[in-house]
Every structure is written in structure tokens, then in C-alpha cells.
Amino acid sequence: MSILTIAKLSDELFLRPIVISMNSLALSSLMSYVMSVSAKLDWRPIIICVTSDILAIGADHLKDKEEVFSSNSNNAHDPRLACWFVYARTFLTADAVLLTLALSVCPISTVLATAVFVLPALLWTTPLNFANFELMLKSLLGRSGEDEHQPPASAPILVIKRIPGMKAIFNGIIRGCGIYIVVLTVLSGSGSLTETLPSPWSTVQLIVWSTVNRSCHAIMTDVRDFEDDMKTGVPTIPVCLGSIRKTKVLLTACHMLVMLAFIENSYITGSCLFATALVWMLGEYSPKKAFLLSSHSQSLFIIWYLLKKHA
């Protein structure tokens, strides 16, 4: 049984969500800059992407830690630990308020896009009972009493996390395509969307590079948790392949394909090489904080680009 400490709670509930969201800060800043007709940063998509990231990650970590807290009766007698859950809820509430304020000055298309990409992340570990959807559908069709005397049949319960490979796919789509669409809707709504991106960037580069990079990072975190996932039966990519080495070969191939496809872009090339090096440097016994480097294999090269543009 995992033992909760104040250091662990502060790391999981505050530090880690903030540090990981810094990749969304860098990526949304890059997209806002290169997609803007005036080459200026728009604060709205940046705030939306960062706060959405913190909300999704923070809520997931909070739920996990609350389960650990409630499973140990000794924790109930430690008011210091209980206080950190109050702090976390207050932090996430303030984050949600900031997200709402940013969305309030955006077009409705941005609100809808944000909802589409954030909702699956919030439901990541939530059991979805299809019996509820069936009852709602029957009531809408006016058939609520049709099967009244039949015994209730057991409906399948879906947990998104339990679908093989969904963690990597969701991470890639949400943080790759999702950020691009949020920036696109904000800039197009204000009439500041450029028709042509500045060299060496293109729309395809931004979407493919971001999606593959985020998916690969999600798989790297599964490499870290390989033994635990094998024991609990979580169908991650490493578990499905049955080998960490095979997983690293797959990740290397993904990064190399992206690099070769966009070899003319030195920032993407550098990012892919750095990410590939981290694939082989990090393993299941590496410190957990070392994997934060993998989450920022894009960020460092985005900062390099933005600094060069303003040098």
C-alpha cells in the first residue's frame, strides 16, 4: 500500500501538473505566434491550453490520491494530509475559474473545441455505464415502460483507461490536435489568422510533430510504470508488446519518421533526436522526475525558436 506524505501530495497535486502543463504553454505560444498574421502572442489560447492541462492532470491525480487516502484508516487521523486535499481542490477551482474567464472572451467555436478535448481527459478513469445511456435513449423515444416487467440486463461498463493504447492516442490528439484547434478558432474568430505560416513551419508539421511527440511521451510514462501495469493488467503499449525494448524500438521509429518527414525544419529535427536519446536513457528504474524531461522534448526547441525570433 502506498504511503502518503506531504512531499508526495505536493508533488502529485501541484508541482507535476504545473510542470507538465508548461509544454502546453510552449506549444500554444508557438502556434499562437506563427499562426498570427501580426506574429504576436494571443493570451487567450495560451491560458485555455495551460489551465485545461492543469485541470485534467490535477483532477486525475487528486482522484488517485483520495483513493489512497481513504484506503488507509491511519490517514484519517492526520489533519495535515487532509489539508492538502482542500488546497488541491481550491487550486483546481481557481484554475477552472481562470479557464472560464478566458473562454468567456472567445468565440463559441473555441468553447466547443475545448469541451470536446477536455471532457475525455476528465473522464479518463471514470467507469461509464451504458445502462444509463440506454435508459436515457428509451425515455427520449417514449419507451420507458415497454420492458417494465423484464429483469434488468447487465450493461457493459467502459473505462477509457482500460482500452489498449488509448492513453497514448488521447494524449497525442488532445495535446497535439486539440491545442492547434483551440488556437485556430481563437485567431480566426478575431480575424488575426494568417494564411501562410512563416518558414520553416507548416500546419502539417505542427499537428504531426505535436501529436506524435505527445503520444510517445505518454508511452514513455508507461515504460516507467511497466511492472505495476503488468501486475494490475492495465493494457498500455509496453504491456501489450510485452517488452520494454520493443517499446523503445517503436518509439525510436516514430521519432525518426517524423524527423525524416520534416528534415528541413531544424527545430523538429533537434527535438526528435533529443526525444530519441531520452527513450534510451530513461527506463523503468529511472527516477520519476527524470521523465519530466521527456515531457519537454518539444519545449526546449520551441523556446530556442522564439528566442531567436526576438534576439
C-alpha positions in Angstrom: 0.0 0.0 0.0 1.4 3.4 -1.0 2.2 5.7 1.9 1.1 9.3 1.5 3.4 12.1 2.7 3.1 15.8 2.3 6.0 15.8 -0.1 4.3 13.2 -2.3 1.0 15.2 -2.2 2.6 18.5 -3.1 4.5 16.9 -6.0 1.5 15.0 -7.5 -1.2 17.6 -6.8 0.7 20.8 -7.6 4.2 20.5 -8.9 3.7 17.8 -11.6 0.5 19.2 -13.2 2.2 22.7 -13.4 5.4 21.4 -14.8 3.7 19.2 -17.4 1.4 22.0 -18.4 4.5 24.1 -19.3 4.7 22.0 -22.5 1.2 23.2 -23.4 2.4 26.7 -22.6 5.3 26.4 -25.0 3.3 24.7 -27.8 0.3 27.1 -27.6 2.7 30.0 -27.6 4.5 28.7 -30.7 1.2 28.1 -32.6 -0.2 31.5 -31.5 2.9 33.2 -32.7 3.4 31.5 -36.1 -0.4 31.4 -36.9 -1.0 35.1 -36.1 -1.0 37.5 -39.0 0.9 40.0 -36.9 3.3 37.5 -35.3 2.1 38.3 -31.8 1.2 36.1 -28.9 -2.5 35.8 -28.1 -3.0 35.2 -24.4 -6.4 33.5 -24.7 -5.4 30.2 -26.3 -2.4 30.0 -24.1 -4.4 30.4 -20.9 -7.0 27.9 -22.2 -4.5 25.2 -23.0 -2.4 25.6 -19.8 -5.4 25.7 -17.5 -7.1 22.8 -19.3 -3.9 20.7 -18.9 -3.7 21.5 -15.2 -7.4 20.8 -14.6 -7.2 17.4 -16.4 -4.0 16.2 -14.8 -4.7 17.7 -11.4 -8.2 16.1 -11.2 -6.8 12.7 -12.2 -4.1 12.9 -9.6 -6.5 14.2 -7.0 -8.8 11.2 -7.5 -6.0 8.7 -7.3 -4.6 10.2 -4.1 -8.0 10.5 -2.5 -8.5 6.7 -3.1 -5.1 6.0 -1.4 -6.0 8.4 1.4 -9.4 6.7 2.1 -8.0 3.2 1.9 -5.7 3.7 4.9 -7.6 4.4 8.2 -4.5 5.9 9.7 -4.7 8.8 7.3 -8.0 10.0 8.7 -6.1 10.9 12.0 -3.6 13.1 10.1 -5.2 16.6 9.6 -2.0 17.8 7.8 -2.7 15.4 4.9 -6.4 16.2 4.8 -5.5 19.9 4.4 -3.6 19.2 1.2 -6.7 17.8 -0.4 -8.5 21.1 0.5 -5.6 23.1 -1.0 -5.7 20.9 -4.2 -9.5 21.4 -4.6 -9.1 25.2 -4.1 -6.2 25.2 -6.6 -8.3 23.4 -9.2 -11.3 25.6 -8.6 -9.2 28.7 -9.2 -7.8 27.1 -12.3 -11.3 26.3 -13.6 -12.4 30.0 -12.9 -9.4 31.2 -14.9 -10.3 28.8 -17.8 -13.9 30.0 -17.7 -12.8 33.7 -17.9 -10.6 33.0 -20.9 -13.3 31.1 -22.6 -15.8 34.0 -21.9 -13.9 36.3 -24.3 -13.5 33.6 -27.1 -15.9 32.6 -29.9 -18.4 29.8 -29.2 -16.3 27.5 -31.5 -13.4 27.7 -29.1 -15.7 26.8 -26.2 -17.0 23.8 -28.1 -13.5 22.7 -29.1 -12.2 23.0 -25.6 -15.1 20.9 -24.3 -14.6 18.2 -26.9 -10.9 17.8 -26.0 -11.1 18.3 -22.2 -14.1 16.1 -21.4 -12.5 12.8 -22.4 -9.4 13.7 -20.2 -11.7 14.4 -17.2 -13.5 11.0 -17.8 -10.2 9.1 -18.2 -10.7 6.8 -15.2 -14.5 7.2 -14.8 -16.5 4.0 -15.3 -19.1 4.7 -18.0 -22.2 2.5 -17.6 -24.1 2.0 -20.8 -27.2 1.1 -18.9 -27.7 4.8 -18.1 -27.4 5.8 -21.8 -29.9 3.0 -22.7 -32.4 4.3 -20.2 -32.0 7.9 -21.4 -32.5 6.8 -25.0 -35.6 4.8 -24.2 -37.1 7.8 -22.3 -36.4 10.1 -25.2 -38.1 7.6 -27.5 -41.1 7.2 -25.2 -40.4 3.6 -24.5 -39.7 3.8 -20.8 -42.4 1.3 -19.8 -42.0 -1.1 -22.7 -39.7 -3.5 -20.8 -41.0 -2.7 -17.4 -41.6 -6.4 -16.4 -38.3 -7.7 -17.8 -35.4 -8.3 -15.4 -32.6 -5.7 -15.9 -29.8 -6.9 -18.1 -26.2 -6.2 -17.1 -24.8 -3.5 -19.3 -21.1 -3.2 -20.2 -19.1 -0.7 -18.2 -16.4 1.2 -20.1 -13.2 2.7 -18.6 -11.3 4.6 -21.2 -8.0 3.9 -19.5 -8.6 0.1 -19.9 -8.8 0.4 -23.7 -5.4 -0.8 -25.2 -3.3 2.2 -26.4 -5.9 4.8 -25.6 -3.7 6.7 -23.2 -1.1 7.4 -25.9 -3.8 8.2 -28.5 -5.7 10.5 -26.2 -2.6 12.4 -25.1 -1.5 12.9 -28.7 -4.8 14.1 -30.0 -5.6 16.3 -27.0 -2.3 18.0 -26.8 -1.4 17.9 -30.5 -4.6 18.4 -32.5 -6.5 20.0 -29.5 -4.1 22.9 -29.0 -3.9 23.6 -32.7 -7.8 23.7 -33.0 -8.1 26.0 -29.9 -5.5 28.4 -31.4 -7.2 28.2 -34.8 -10.6 29.0 -33.5 -9.4 31.9 -31.3 -7.4 33.6 -34.1 -10.0 33.0 -36.8 -12.7 34.5 -34.6 -10.7 37.7 -34.1 -9.6 37.9 -37.8 -5.9 37.6 -37.0 -5.3 34.2 -38.5 -2.5 34.2 -41.1 -2.9 32.4 -44.4 0.7 31.3 -44.7 2.9 30.2 -41.8 6.5 31.6 -41.6 9.4 29.4 -42.6 10.3 26.7 -41.6 6.8 25.9 -40.2 3.7 24.4 -41.8 0.3 23.3 -40.4 1.1 19.7 -41.1 4.4 19.9 -39.2 2.8 21.5 -36.2 0.0 18.9 -36.0 2.0 15.7 -36.8 5.1 16.7 -34.7 3.0 17.6 -31.7 0.6 14.6 -31.9 3.4 12.0 -32.3 5.6 13.7 -29.6 2.8 13.7 -27.0 1.8 10.2 -27.8 5.4 9.0 -27.5 5.8 10.8 -24.2 2.6 9.0 -22.9 4.1 5.7 -23.8 7.4 6.6 -22.1 5.5 7.1 -18.8 4.0 3.7 -19.4 7.6 2.3 -19.6 8.2 3.8 -16.2 5.1 2.0 -14.8 5.6 -1.2 -16.8 5.9 -3.6 -13.8 2.9 -2.1 -11.9 0.8 -2.1 -15.1 1.7 -5.7 -15.8 0.5 -6.7 -12.3 -2.7 -4.7 -12.4 -3.5 -5.6 -16.0 -3.6 -2.1 -17.5 -3.3 -2.6 -21.3 -0.7 0.0 -22.1 1.5 -0.2 -25.2 4.5 -1.7 -23.3 2.2 -4.3 -21.7 0.6 -5.2 -25.0 4.0 -5.6 -26.6 5.3 -7.5 -23.6 8.7 -5.8 -23.7 10.3 -2.5 -22.9 12.9 -3.0 -25.5 10.3 -3.5 -28.3 8.5 -0.4 -27.0 11.7 1.7 -27.2 12.3 0.4 -30.8 8.8 1.5 -31.7 9.2 5.0 -30.1 12.5 5.4 -31.9 10.9 4.5 -35.2 8.1 7.1 -34.6 10.5 9.9 -33.8 12.8 9.1 -36.7 9.9 9.0 -39.2 8.8 12.5 -38.0 12.3 13.8 -38.3 12.8 12.4 -41.8 9.4 13.8 -42.9 10.3 17.3 -41.8 14.1 17.2 -42.1 14.1 20.8 -43.4 13.0 22.0 -40.0 16.0 22.1 -37.7 13.8 22.6 -34.6 11.8 19.5 -35.2 15.0 17.6 -36.1 16.6 18.6 -32.9 13.5 17.8 -30.9 13.2 14.3 -32.4 16.9 13.5 -31.8 16.6 14.7 -28.2 13.4 12.7 -27.6 15.0 9.6 -29.1 18.0 9.9 -26.8 15.7 10.2 -23.8 13.9 7.0 -25.0 17.1 5.0 -24.5 18.4 6.9 -21.4 15.2 6.5 -19.4 13.8 3.2 -18.2 11.6 1.5 -15.7 14.1 2.1 -12.9 14.8 5.8 -13.7 13.6 8.4 -11.2 10.1 9.6 -11.8 11.1 13.2 -12.1 13.6 12.3 -14.8 10.6 11.6 -17.1 9.7 15.3 -16.9 12.5 15.8 -19.4 10.6 13.7 -21.9 7.5 15.9 -21.5 9.6 18.9 -22.6 11.5 17.4 -25.6 9.5 20.0 -27.6 9.5 22.9 -25.2 13.3 23.4 -25.3 13.4 23.8 -29.1 10.3 26.0 -29.1 12.0 28.3 -26.6 15.1 28.3 -28.8 13.0 29.3 -31.9 11.1 32.1 -30.0 14.3 33.5 -28.5 16.0 33.6 -31.9 13.0 35.5 -33.4 13.2 38.1 -30.6 17.0 38.3 -30.5 
